[in-house]
Amino acid sequence: MAKSLVEMLMDLLYLDNEIWGLYSFSKDILRDKISQEDMIAWAMEAKNCAEHYAQKIMEKYHTRDAITIAMKMGLDIQIDHSDQEKYWCHDSNNQGYNFQSKFALFIPPQKIILMEDPIKKSKSTFNLLKRESSRLILTNKKGKLVDKRDIANILLANEIYHYMEGIYEEAIYSRKKKFILYTIPIVKYKFKLPIRALSKMGAMAFSWWLNDLSFSPYLLDVFLTYGYHPDTSERIYDEIMMQKQNIT
């Protein structure tokens, strides 16, 4: 029996950070080359480092508002007004849809594109939450239910983090940590790859801390997708919960 949106979000609300770390790695091309123990340890390092930078940014600009911070940083924020439905394609193997776009995108050196369509579609999903449950699920730590501006701030904070990865490339953990794919001992050469999962985990933690949320920003993968195709939203939920089952 399919779960309701409220049931899915309630399940996800109480997941440990280790699960979110494994979820990040589940999308990484290196996932089969790294032990679960290292995945969790590295993800927690990325999380802690990102929270440190979120605190530094808040103290520097005296606000948690990502829109304000991005403007003060001189970032070029562009709003994509197009209908994001065009990026959905039917996946016959999974009997559902795959989303081929992002809700926001950082383009070096300092451009952020924020998709308007998923934020607009979130209005009906918010109304569904209100109808189905009297409990506040998507709130900040002060108990305020997030609104469309908060959604924009959460998405924007993720991309601000990716901008900061470039600025603090030698110090920020998610950029500094590399995976050694192979070595050539005779010339003491190591071929290293960046770990995309750590960048995703860092961005999530940065946005989580900066927006002072009571839930992981990863919940938006399920929440915003629901506005397009509820069955795909449930598939994402299943992928996340699978990490909980697989943890050893």
C-alpha positions as CSV (number, residue, x, y, z in Angstrom):
1,M,0.0,0.0,0.0
2,A,1.4,3.4,-1.0
3,K,2.4,5.8,1.8
4,S,0.9,9.2,2.0
5,L,3.2,12.3,1.8
6,V,2.7,12.9,5.5
7,E,3.8,9.3,6.4
8,M,6.8,9.5,4.2
9,L,8.0,12.8,5.6
10,M,7.4,11.7,9.1
11,D,9.6,8.6,8.5
12,L,12.3,10.7,7.0
13,L,12.1,13.4,9.7
14,Y,13.9,11.2,12.3
15,L,16.6,9.6,10.3
16,D,20.2,9.8,11.6
17,N,22.9,11.8,9.8
18,E,24.6,8.5,9.0
19,I,21.7,7.5,6.8
20,W,21.8,10.8,4.9
21,G,25.5,10.2,4.4
22,L,24.8,6.8,2.9
23,Y,22.1,8.3,0.8
24,S,24.6,10.8,-0.6
25,F,27.0,8.0,-1.5
26,S,24.2,5.9,-3.1
27,K,24.3,8.3,-6.0
28,D,28.1,8.5,-6.3
29,I,30.0,6.6,-9.0
30,L,32.5,5.6,-6.3
31,R,30.0,4.0,-4.0
32,D,31.1,0.4,-4.7
33,K,34.8,1.3,-4.1
34,I,34.4,2.7,-0.6
35,S,33.5,0.8,2.6
36,Q,30.4,1.7,4.5
37,E,32.5,2.6,7.5
38,D,34.5,5.1,5.4
39,M,31.4,6.5,3.8
40,I,29.9,7.3,7.2
41,A,33.1,8.7,8.6
42,W,33.8,10.9,5.6
43,A,30.2,12.1,5.4
44,M,30.3,13.2,9.1
45,E,33.6,15.1,8.5
46,A,32.0,16.9,5.5
47,K,28.9,17.7,7.6
48,N,30.9,19.1,10.6
49,C,33.1,21.2,8.3
50,A,30.1,22.5,6.4
51,E,28.4,23.5,9.6
52,H,31.5,25.4,10.7
53,Y,31.4,27.4,7.4
54,A,27.7,28.1,7.8
55,Q,28.4,29.6,11.2
56,K,31.2,31.7,9.8
57,I,28.9,33.0,7.1
58,M,26.1,33.8,9.5
59,E,28.5,35.7,11.8
60,K,30.1,37.6,8.8
61,Y,26.8,38.8,7.3
62,H,24.7,38.8,10.5
63,T,21.8,36.9,9.0
64,R,20.7,33.4,8.2
65,D,18.7,34.5,5.1
66,A,20.4,32.9,2.1
67,I,18.9,35.3,-0.4
68,T,20.4,38.2,1.6
69,I,23.8,36.4,1.9
70,A,24.0,35.6,-1.8
71,M,23.4,39.2,-2.7
72,K,26.0,40.5,-0.2
73,M,28.5,38.0,-1.7
74,G,27.9,39.4,-5.1
75,L,26.5,36.2,-6.5
76,D,24.5,36.4,-9.8
77,I,21.1,34.9,-9.0
78,Q,19.0,34.1,-12.0
79,I,15.4,32.8,-11.8
80,D,14.4,30.1,-14.4
81,H,10.7,30.7,-15.1
82,S,10.4,27.7,-17.5
83,D,8.0,24.8,-17.0
84,Q,10.2,22.1,-15.4
85,E,7.8,19.4,-16.5
86,K,9.7,19.3,-19.8
87,Y,12.6,17.7,-17.9
88,W,10.6,14.7,-16.8
89,C,10.8,11.5,-18.9
90,H,9.0,8.2,-18.4
91,D,11.2,5.3,-17.3
92,S,9.6,2.1,-18.5
93,N,11.9,-0.1,-16.4
94,N,10.7,1.5,-13.1
95,Q,7.2,2.2,-14.2
96,G,7.5,5.9,-13.3
97,Y,9.2,9.1,-14.1
98,N,12.8,10.4,-13.8
99,F,13.5,14.0,-13.2
100,Q,16.3,15.2,-15.5
101,S,16.7,18.7,-13.9
102,K,17.7,20.2,-10.6
103,F,15.8,22.5,-8.4
104,A,18.8,24.9,-8.3
105,L,22.1,25.0,-10.0
106,F,25.5,26.6,-9.3
107,I,27.5,27.6,-12.4
108,P,31.1,28.7,-11.7
109,P,32.4,31.1,-11.0
110,Q,29.4,32.9,-9.3
111,K,26.1,32.2,-11.0
112,I,23.2,30.5,-9.3
113,I,20.1,29.5,-11.2
114,L,17.0,29.0,-9.1
115,M,14.1,27.1,-10.7
116,E,10.8,28.9,-10.0
117,D,8.5,26.1,-11.1
118,P,9.1,23.5,-8.3
119,I,8.7,26.3,-5.7
120,K,5.4,27.4,-7.3
121,K,4.2,23.8,-7.3
122,S,5.0,23.4,-3.6
123,K,2.0,25.5,-2.8
124,S,-0.5,22.7,-3.5
125,T,1.8,20.2,-1.7
126,F,1.9,22.5,1.4
127,N,-1.9,22.6,1.3
128,L,-2.0,18.8,1.2
129,L,0.2,18.7,4.3
130,K,-2.2,21.0,6.1
131,R,-5.2,18.9,5.1
132,E,-3.7,15.6,6.0
133,S,-2.1,16.4,9.3
134,S,-2.3,19.0,12.1
135,R,1.3,18.3,13.0
136,L,3.9,20.7,11.7
137,I,6.5,18.6,9.8
138,L,8.6,21.1,7.8
139,T,9.6,23.7,10.3
140,N,12.6,25.5,11.6
141,K,13.8,24.9,15.1
142,K,11.5,27.6,16.4
143,G,8.5,25.7,15.2
144,K,7.7,28.0,12.3
145,L,6.3,26.1,9.2
146,V,8.5,26.9,6.2
147,D,6.9,28.7,3.3
148,K,7.9,29.3,-0.3
149,R,10.6,31.9,0.5
150,D,12.1,29.4,3.0
151,I,12.2,26.7,0.2
152,A,14.1,29.2,-2.0
153,N,16.5,29.9,0.9
154,I,17.1,26.2,1.5
155,L,17.8,25.6,-2.2
156,L,19.9,28.7,-2.5
157,A,22.0,27.9,0.6
158,N,23.0,24.6,-1.1
159,E,24.4,26.4,-4.1
160,I,26.1,29.1,-1.9
161,Y,28.0,26.1,-0.4
162,H,29.2,25.0,-3.8
163,Y,30.4,28.5,-4.4
164,M,32.3,28.5,-1.2
165,E,33.9,25.1,-2.1
166,G,35.7,27.0,-4.8
167,I,36.8,29.8,-2.5
168,Y,38.1,27.5,0.3
169,E,39.2,24.7,-2.0
170,E,42.3,23.9,0.1
171,A,40.5,23.9,3.4
172,I,36.9,22.8,3.0
173,Y,36.7,19.0,3.6
174,S,34.3,18.1,0.8
175,R,36.7,19.6,-1.7
176,K,40.0,18.7,0.0
177,K,39.2,15.0,0.6
178,K,40.0,12.8,-2.5
179,F,39.6,9.2,-3.3
180,I,42.8,7.5,-4.5
181,L,41.7,5.4,-7.5
182,Y,45.1,3.9,-8.1
183,T,48.9,4.5,-7.5
184,I,52.0,4.1,-9.6
185,P,54.7,3.3,-6.9
186,I,57.7,3.6,-9.3
187,V,57.0,7.3,-9.8
188,K,55.1,7.8,-6.5
189,Y,52.1,9.0,-8.4
190,K,48.5,8.8,-7.0
191,F,45.5,9.3,-9.2
192,K,42.9,11.0,-7.0
193,L,39.2,11.7,-7.7
194,P,36.9,14.3,-6.0
195,I,34.1,12.6,-4.0
196,R,30.8,14.1,-5.2
197,A,28.8,12.6,-2.3
198,L,30.8,14.7,0.1
199,S,30.0,17.8,-1.8
200,K,26.3,16.9,-1.6
201,M,26.5,16.1,2.1
202,G,28.3,19.3,2.8
203,A,25.8,21.4,0.9
204,M,22.9,19.7,2.7
205,A,24.5,20.2,6.2
206,F,25.4,23.8,5.3
207,S,21.8,24.6,4.3
208,W,20.4,22.7,7.3
209,W,22.5,24.7,9.8
210,L,22.1,28.1,8.1
211,N,18.4,27.8,7.8
212,D,18.1,26.5,11.4
213,L,15.9,23.6,10.2
214,S,14.3,20.8,12.2
215,F,14.5,18.5,9.2
216,S,17.1,17.6,6.7
217,P,17.0,19.5,3.4
218,Y,17.1,16.1,1.7
219,L,13.4,15.9,2.5
220,L,12.8,18.4,-0.3
221,D,13.8,15.6,-2.7
222,V,10.6,13.9,-1.7
223,F,8.5,17.0,-1.0
224,L,9.2,19.0,-4.2
225,T,9.1,15.9,-6.4
226,Y,5.6,15.2,-5.1
227,G,4.4,18.3,-6.8
228,Y,5.2,16.7,-10.2
229,H,4.7,12.9,-9.7
230,P,3.8,11.4,-6.4
231,D,4.9,7.9,-7.5
232,T,8.4,9.2,-8.2
233,S,8.4,10.9,-4.8
234,E,7.7,7.6,-3.2
235,R,10.4,5.9,-5.2
236,I,12.9,8.5,-3.8
237,Y,11.6,7.8,-0.3
238,D,12.2,4.1,-0.8
239,E,15.8,4.7,-2.0
240,I,16.4,6.7,1.2
241,M,14.8,4.2,3.5
242,M,16.8,1.4,1.8
243,Q,20.0,3.0,3.3
244,K,18.5,2.6,6.8
245,Q,17.9,-1.1,6.1
246,N,21.4,-1.6,4.7
247,I,23.3,0.0,7.5
248,T,25.5,-2.4,9.5
